[in-house]
Amino acid sequence: MVSITLERSFTGGTTPLEREVERLGPWFHNVHLPNGLQTAPDHPLGDFPSSHWQPLATVLADDLRGRTALDIGCNAGFYALQLAARGAQVTGIDRDERYLAQASWAATQLGLERSIKLVKAQVYDLADWQQQYDIVLFMGVLYHLRYPLLALEVVSRLVRDVLIVQTFTMPDSGSSVPGEELTLSTRDKLCAEGWPRMAFIEAMLEGDPTNWWAPNAAAVEAMLRTVGIPATKRLAAETWLCRPLGSRALADQQTEMYRAATGREFTTTGSLHGG
Ligand SMILES: C[S@@+](CC[C@H](N)C(=O)[O-])C[C@H]1O[C@@H](n2cnc3c(N)ncnc32)[C@H](O)[C@@H]1O
């Protein structure tokens, strides 16, 4: 899934609720409201992201009471609302206030406003956060970032139990040997199918100037390994379930880089304040 440019899907809503949906649009998430109204019924990707939620719905517990969740790039809150409906206390962040306004409004419509906290923030701002979450969703954001590995490093610190990552990928079904070493004379392997790599998108993809990178699946998995939160299950073609390693530390040089890039120490699982 890659983000697409959306047109307003409602025109001339007749009820006050329809007019509210129209006022808050255009919507990327088709949220189903209690009275049957949908926020993006004509979404080009179909009933989006319901179909993307299904693989998550089956691996996450039905009862999430007492659990905390963080939805990074929450958009109109579809996933945050699903987690809140299962009883989790959810924090959603997004850099775009228009989406946060949609999420806030949708949460109220669904009576879930007390279970969802919404914060305007960039993923990199999470370097300042000192709280871990049982479940972290990082869906549809990685390829929008100019600094994807830094973001994964920042995010990995906040995962107590499970991280679910979804990203647009480039076509490449090959698989590589994890962490295979190279020499200058074997560097042609970098061009082989399945070698972890990301294509840089200098111009726009699908009319969106914020689509910067297209990793292959091997690169997603390699990056997750290198930040200490390896994928343990592929939930769908572009979606991974990951679990943090018990003890994680960056190599000295990486620690230095992380500090220089974020102004913060790389504190990991067990050293953050819970809750
Ligand atoms: C393709 S949408 C994905 C929305 C939702 N997570 C999903 O999977 O359906 C990307 C979302 O990430 C947000 N976003 C993009 N870059 C971000 C950043 N640096 N920090 C926080 N949110 C970001 C966008 O505003 C948008 O809501």
The ligand as an SDF file (V2000), in Angstrom:
LIG
                    3D

 27 29  0  0  0  0  0  0  0  0999 V2000
    0.0450    6.4910    4.2580 C   0  0  0  0  0  0  0  0  0  0  0  0
   -0.5780    7.2700    5.7040 S   0  0  0  0  0  0  0  0  0  0  0  0
   -0.7650    5.8290    6.7640 C   0  0  0  0  0  0  0  0  0  0  0  0
   -1.8410    6.0510    7.7960 C   0  0  0  0  0  0  0  0  0  0  0  0
   -2.1090    4.8620    8.6780 C   0  0  0  0  0  0  0  0  0  0  0  0
   -1.0010    4.5910    9.5890 N   0  0  0  0  0  0  0  0  0  0  0  0
   -2.3890    3.6580    7.8270 C   0  0  0  0  0  0  0  0  0  0  0  0
   -1.5560    2.7440    7.7520 O   0  0  0  0  0  0  0  0  0  0  0  0
   -3.4590    3.6180    7.2320 O   0  0  0  0  0  0  0  0  0  0  0  0
    0.8580    8.0470    6.4230 C   0  0  0  0  0  0  0  0  0  0  0  0
    0.5280    8.8070    7.6780 C   0  0  0  0  0  0  0  0  0  0  0  0
    1.7350    9.0840    8.3540 O   0  0  0  0  0  0  0  0  0  0  0  0
    1.7770   10.4530    8.6800 C   0  0  0  0  0  0  0  0  0  0  0  0
    3.1910   10.8410    8.6880 N   0  0  0  0  0  0  0  0  0  0  0  0
    3.9990   10.9830    7.6160 C   0  0  0  0  0  0  0  0  0  0  0  0
    5.2290   11.3270    8.0070 N   0  0  0  0  0  0  0  0  0  0  0  0
    5.2020   11.3900    9.3510 C   0  0  0  0  0  0  0  0  0  0  0  0
    6.1670   11.7070   10.3320 C   0  0  0  0  0  0  0  0  0  0  0  0
    7.4150   12.0570   10.0060 N   0  0  0  0  0  0  0  0  0  0  0  0
    5.8110   11.6530   11.6390 N   0  0  0  0  0  0  0  0  0  0  0  0
    4.5280   11.3460   11.9820 C   0  0  0  0  0  0  0  0  0  0  0  0
    3.5710   11.0500   11.0900 N   0  0  0  0  0  0  0  0  0  0  0  0
    3.9050   11.0670    9.7940 C   0  0  0  0  0  0  0  0  0  0  0  0
    0.9500   11.1290    7.6210 C   0  0  0  0  0  0  0  0  0  0  0  0
    0.4670   12.4070    8.0360 O   0  0  0  0  0  0  0  0  0  0  0  0
   -0.1610   10.1200    7.4120 C   0  0  0  0  0  0  0  0  0  0  0  0
   -1.2230   10.2930    8.3040 O   0  0  0  0  0  0  0  0  0  0  0  0
  1  2  1  0
  2  3  1  0
  2 10  1  0
  3  4  1  0
  4  5  1  0
  5  6  1  0
  5  7  1  0
  7  8  2  0
  7  9  1  0
 10 11  1  0
 11 12  1  0
 11 26  1  0
 12 13  1  0
 13 14  1  0
 13 24  1  0
 14 15  1  0
 14 23  1  0
 15 16  2  0
 16 17  1  0
 17 18  1  0
 17 23  2  0
 18 19  1  0
 18 20  2  0
 20 21  1  0
 21 22  2  0
 22 23  1  0
 24 25  1  0
 24 26  1  0
 26 27  1  0
M  CHG  2   2   1   9  -1
M  END
$$$$
